[in-house]
């Protein structure tokens, strides 16, 4: 991806975070001093400085040269979905928490912005998921995109009797509380908590991690990202629920199936420091050394 000259900057704030509104106002003033126009989505809540312009989300994605996310990894996940399929560079600013994706600390924001505006940064592409709920007629009823994972689980205490097909091959049928299909980026999220492997984010692979399977023979799988995984169950009356990035939720009806595969476009993240993923992992998970 060619680095673009940055004139129009979008800001994606999470005002529920402490100090976010204050930092947002300071950032707007700083960007205006750098002769940048500042844009937000028209669903951004609360009063804004008069120089900030609003646009509908899809139009915003086509207008800006950079998106600055103020919040945490959850805010960044939401922003990545909102931008799709427009490959606008995203700079994530972390307001606390683990922060695997939002690598710039709040104290470093203006230093990071100066570096970015002068073009001294790299771009790291992260795979996105394309998730479709397929109706009984074989046609997609809903299609979503996600950065971390798609999770299929049952309702209440009910198990899912799952059939899992990768490509054209039935891998098997088993009972479980659910299953997580994650990108390498999402391998350090819910998938990791469920016993899935940690996968280097730039690998071209997907991870399927069953949630509490009722046989020890069912283990997490890593498979090529060019394959599509199909998840289905046949038990009439059993409800399933699909969660994308832990933020978007849809009911999956009996007789329907879920298809998950690599999306056509990736997300693009501003990379300011040359740190390996393993260094970040050691620091975030406190492995010592």
C-alpha positions, -999 to 999 in steps of 0.1 A, spaced: 0 0 0 14 34 -10 18 59 18 -6 87 12 -2 124 20 -24 131 49 -48 160 48 -81 146 60 -80 128 93 -109 108 107 -112 104 145 -130 74 160 -134 82 197 -148 60 226 -161 87 249 -169 61 275 -131 59 282 -119 82 309 -101 113 295 -111 105 259 -132 136 253 -104 158 266 -78 141 245 -101 143 215 -104 180 218 -66 184 222 -61 162 191 -86 182 170 -68 215 180 -34 200 171 -46 186 138 -61 220 128 -27 236 136 -12 211 111 -37 223 85 -56 190 85 -94 188 82 -109 166 110 -139 143 104 -160 120 125 -189 96 117 -223 113 120 -233 89 147 -206 102 171 -224 113 202 -222 145 222 -211 180 215 -180 184 193 -157 213 185 -172 235 157 -143 227 133 -150 190 133 -171 178 103 -195 149 103 -201 125 75 -221 92 72 -198 62 79 -194 50 43 -188 85 30 -163 91 58 -143 60 48 -140 73 12 -130 108 24 -102 105 50 -65 97 46 -60 83 81 -83 71 109 -71 77 145 -89 54 170 -91 67 206 -100 39 230 -88 3 232 -88 -29 211 -126 -32 212 -129 3 198 -104 -6 171 -123 -37 162 -154 -17 157 -135 9 136 -120 -18 113 -155 -32 105 -168 3 99 -141 11 74 -144 -21 54 -138 -24 25 -119 9 23 -83 3 32 -77 35 52 -46 34 75 -56 30 111 -36 44 140 -48 30 174 -43 49 206 -46 28 238 -64 43 268 -55 13 290 -59 -24 291 -40 -51 273 -38 -33 239 -26 -58 214 -39 -37 185 -38 -2 199 0 1 202 3 38 208 -1 48 244 -21 79 252 11 97 264 27 92 230 -2 104 209 13 137 196 47 122 190 30 94 170 9 119 150 40 140 141 58 108 129 27 97 109 21 131 92 57 132 80 53 98 64 77 80 87 56 48 92 50 14 78 17 -3 70 8 -37 84 -20 -56 67 -43 -77 89 -67 -103 74 -104 -97 78 -131 -124 79 -162 -127 57 -190 -144 76 -223 -154 60 -254 -169 75 -268 -192 48 -305 -197 47 -324 -230 41 -326 -220 4 -288 -220 2 -285 -182 -2 -269 -158 23 -294 -142 47 -267 -119 62 -231 -112 56 -207 -95 80 -170 -88 83 -148 -90 113 -111 -86 123 -108 -110 152 -133 -138 151 -167 -153 145 -182 -173 173 -211 -198 170 -226 -209 203 -258 -223 216 -285 -207 237 -285 -210 275 -271 -243 286 -279 -261 253 -251 -278 234 -247 -275 196 -245 -307 176 -220 -293 151 -210 -304 116 -177 -288 105 -167 -288 68 -134 -272 56 -133 -267 18 -153 -296 4 -144 -321 31 -165 -330 62 -140 -328 91 -165 -343 115 -196 -339 137 -193 -333 174 -211 -318 204 -197 -286 220 -208 -253 236 -197 -236 204 -168 -229 181 -145 -200 174 -132 -192 139 -104 -167 143 -79 -148 122 -42 -148 133 -50 -113 148 -78 -129 168 -57 -158 180 -47 -138 211 -83 -131 220 -112 -155 228 -96 -182 208 -66 -182 232 -89 -183 262 -105 -214 248 -72 -233 243 -64 -222 208 -29 -216 195 -11 -183 192 -5 -176 155 18 -149 141 -6 -122 128 7 -121 92 4 -158 85 -22 -167 59 -42 -191 80 -74 -194 100 -80 -211 134 -110 -232 144 -112 -237 182 -141 -257 196 -155 -244 229 -157 -272 256 -161 -301 231 -176 -332 247 -148 -354 235 -111 -349 240 -105 -360 204 -117 -327 191 -88 -302 191 -82 -267 176 -73 -267 139 -52 -244 118 -60 -244 81 -51 -223 50 -70 -190 47 -80 -198 11 -103 -224 25 -138 -217 38 -152 -234 69 -189 -243 71 -206 -248 104 -241 -264 107 -263 -284 130 -294 -305 124 -312 -305 157 -346 -290 151 -356 -263 177 -320 -256 188 -311 -220 185 -276 -208 177 -261 -174 180 -234 -158 159 -210 -132 175 -186 -112 153 -157 -97 172 -177 -100 204 -197 -69 193 -222 -79 166 -248 -106 174 -273 -125 152 -295 -155 157 -289 -185 135 -320 -205 129 -323 -243 127 -315 -255 92 -292 -226 85 -254 -227 84 -225 -203 88 -197 -199 63 -165 -182 74 -135 -174 52 -110 -147 44 -125 -114 33 -115 -98 0 -99 -68 16 -76 -65 47 -73 -39 73 -43 -16 73 -26 -5 105 0 22 109 32 7 123 55 32 139 80 10 157 99 -20 143 89 -45 170 84 -82 163 52 -98 173 70 -120 197 84 -90 215 49 -76 218 36 -109 230 63 -112 257 55 -77 270 17 -80 269 14 -115 284 42 -107 309 63 -138 300 94 -122 315 128 -118 298 
